Amino acid sequence: MISLTVIGKGNVGTHLYNRFLEIDAVDSKWIDSRNLNSIEETDITILAVSDDAISDVSSQIENSFVVHTSGSVSMDQLQNKARKGIFYPLQSFTKGEIVDFTKIPFCVEAENTNDLKLLEQLVELLGTKSYQISSEQRKKIHLAAVFANNFTNHMYKISKDICDSNQIPFEILLPLIEETASKIKNISPGEAQTGPALRNDQKTIQKHLEMLNQQQKELYTKITESIQKHGKKL
Ligand SMILES: NC(=O)c1ccc[n+]([C@@H]2O[C@H](COP(=O)([O-])OP(=O)(O)OC[C@H]3O[C@@H](n4cnc5c(N)ncnc54)[C@H](OP(=O)(O)O)[C@@H]3O)[C@@H](O)[C@H]2O)c1
């Protein structure tokens, strides 16, 4: 049996606590990060608060092993006096949306082997895979995720704007979007790249530029240049 305390009632704290409640081998407690008076000692204390609050809130915790759930905050930002670690779920969480923990990779880090094993055991109980990742690597994963997730989503937004302003249903692009995301499970993104930029199809590129506003033009040009510089012609 692993005893743990989840501190924080935001997106991550809520999803984690609700999932732990379903696991018999976990005895979990839930604490509001604004009211730390009722904390008891447990095997693991999971701090799921905003990145900027991690140092301050952790400095008020006396439990023996405290981990945070952030992708971009290093382990040494934890200010508790005892042992420290990281328990970072690499997925985007929103309150009210269903989360399938079996599909979420967890990045774990700890100061000693026993604590690392304990975190790996906890991830196993969640039914998913853990990766031993250093704070330095985790920051790079977070950066890579901004490109893979946030920037890609922004491209969907522009794509939808173009559809909307031309009375085209955005759903017509969904199979293409899904196929692009699916393809890179089997071949590298470099190998999967297609389109006028890679082919250096200048006439098409010029026609596209004429249809865009200034901001979209700049983005199109920059990304086209990047594809041509780094792209691998098949
Ligand atoms: N959301 C995601 O997709 C996601 C994914 C992976 C990792 N994470 C990481 O998980 C952590 C929590 O993220 P979240 O999405 O759950 O955030 P959130 O929904 O915004 O919740 C943040 C929590 O922190 C508390 N908090 C903020 N400032 C505080 C302070 N000064 N003192 C005490 N408590 C404070 C908030 O309390 P109040 O409500 O009272 O302000 C709230 O309970 C972050 O480190 C984040 O980087 C998030």
The ligand as a Gaussian input file, in Angstrom:
#p B3LYP/6-31G(d) Opt

LIG

0 1
 N       -2.868000      21.498000     -16.848000
 C       -2.036000      20.752000     -17.498000
 O       -2.327000      20.394000     -18.636000
 C       -0.750000      20.273000     -16.858000
 C       -0.108000      19.139000     -17.416000
 C        1.029000      18.660000     -16.793000
 C        1.560000      19.320000     -15.698000
 N        0.937000      20.437000     -15.194000
 C        1.543000      21.077000     -14.017000
 O        0.750000      20.762000     -12.877000
 C        0.769000      21.890000     -11.973000
 C       -0.662000      22.337000     -11.702000
 O       -1.255000      22.711000     -12.922000
 P       -2.854000      22.857000     -13.058000
 O       -3.164000      22.833000     -14.505000
 O       -3.517000      21.897000     -12.133000
 O       -3.049000      24.328000     -12.543000
 P       -4.410000      25.039000     -12.090000
 O       -5.594000      24.264000     -12.554000
 O       -4.271000      26.467000     -12.478000
 O       -4.357000      24.922000     -10.501000
 C       -3.309000      25.532000      -9.790000
 C       -3.489000      25.267000      -8.312000
 O       -2.431000      25.944000      -7.625000
 C       -2.989000      26.727000      -6.584000
 N       -2.151000      27.907000      -6.335000
 C       -1.780000      28.860000      -7.226000
 N       -1.008000      29.806000      -6.620000
 C       -0.903000      29.428000      -5.322000
 C       -0.266000      29.977000      -4.196000
 N        0.476000      31.095000      -4.278000
 N       -0.366000      29.334000      -3.003000
 C       -1.098000      28.183000      -2.896000
 N       -1.737000      27.609000      -3.936000
 C       -1.641000      28.222000      -5.138000
 C       -4.367000      27.102000      -7.075000
 O       -5.176000      27.463000      -5.990000
 P       -6.369000      28.534000      -6.226000
 O       -7.357000      27.857000      -7.112000
 O       -6.853000      28.776000      -4.839000
 O       -5.740000      29.728000      -6.867000
 C       -4.820000      25.800000      -7.757000
 O       -5.308000      24.871000      -6.821000
 C        1.633000      22.950000     -12.625000
 O        2.943000      22.818000     -12.123000
 C        1.595000      22.589000     -14.095000
 O        2.755000      23.007000     -14.781000
 C       -0.201000      20.912000     -15.752000

